[in-house]
Amino acid sequence: MPRVFITLLVLVTLVSLSAFASEWSEGGHVRARLVAIPDGGNGVAMLEVELEDGWHSYGQEPGDAGLPPHFDWAGSENLESVEIEWPETFEKREMDMFTVNAYEGTIHFPLAITPEDAQSDVALKLNLKMMVCEHICIPETLDLALDLKAANFEAPSP
């Protein structure tokens, strides 16, 4: 398949997903949004994080230094749990005497959403805290919100 076709397909998919996305929450060197993924009723969403060029952040297991992102869903309504799938597309970096697992660019965190009541809408509210680093690290806090319709949680038809 030609590379141009694949690129266009990805862009069309991302534009169509924008209709199901929260507003971007902007930090000093990072921005993020929540995206609903209509997948036949399995309650899947995604956290999309974009780091400024030249900046990095850390994964679930940051290595010898750094802190993993902290996800606080406390303000959400009708939410039993969120299972985060941590991307493995990080880079091992040697920094002074430390080895760290760093994310750069755009990071996609798939989210499996379990509502308390599958017949009711879910109001996702995320307070995301993360360290972003260039030469030094600074803390960033982003607040995001996305409403998911109850139809996203129905069992798929046989």
LINJO-V268307 format. One record per pair of residues at least 24 apart in sequence whose C-alpha atoms are under 7 Angstrom apart, sorted by the first residue. I is the first residue (numbers start at 1). GAP is how many residues later the second one is. Records with the same first field share a line. If there is no record, write none. Layout:
# LINJO-V268307
I = GAP + GAP
This chain:
# LINJO-V268307
22 = 123 + 124
25 = 117 + 118 + 119
26 = 116
27 = 113 + 115
33 = 111
34 = 110 + 112
38 = 114
40 = 116
41 = 110 + 111 + 112 + 113 + 114 + 115
42 = 110 + 111
43 = 69 + 70 + 71 + 109 + 110
44 = 67 + 68 + 69
45 = 65 + 66 + 67
46 = 62 + 63 + 64 + 65
47 = 61 + 62 + 63
48 = 59 + 60 + 61
49 = 57 + 58 + 59
50 = 55 + 56 + 57
51 = 53 + 54 + 55
52 = 53
53 = 52
54 = 80
55 = 49 + 77 + 78 + 79
56 = 46 + 47 + 48 + 76 + 77 + 78
57 = 45 + 46 + 47 + 74 + 75 + 76
58 = 43 + 44 + 45
59 = 42 + 43 + 44
60 = 26
62 = 38 + 39
63 = 36 + 37 + 38
64 = 34 + 35 + 36
65 = 33 + 35
67 = 64
68 = 62
69 = 59 + 60 + 61
70 = 58 + 59 + 60
71 = 55 + 56 + 57 + 58
72 = 54 + 55 + 56
73 = 52 + 53 + 54
75 = 50
76 = 47 + 48 + 49
77 = 45 + 46 + 47
78 = 37 + 38 + 39 + 44 + 45
79 = 35 + 36 + 37 + 43
80 = 34 + 35 + 36
81 = 32 + 33 + 34
82 = 29 + 30 + 31 + 32
83 = 28 + 29 + 30
84 = 25 + 26 + 27 + 28
85 = 24 + 25 + 26
118 = 32 + 35 + 36
119 = 31
120 = 30
121 = 27 + 28 + 29
122 = 25 + 26 + 27
123 = 24 + 25
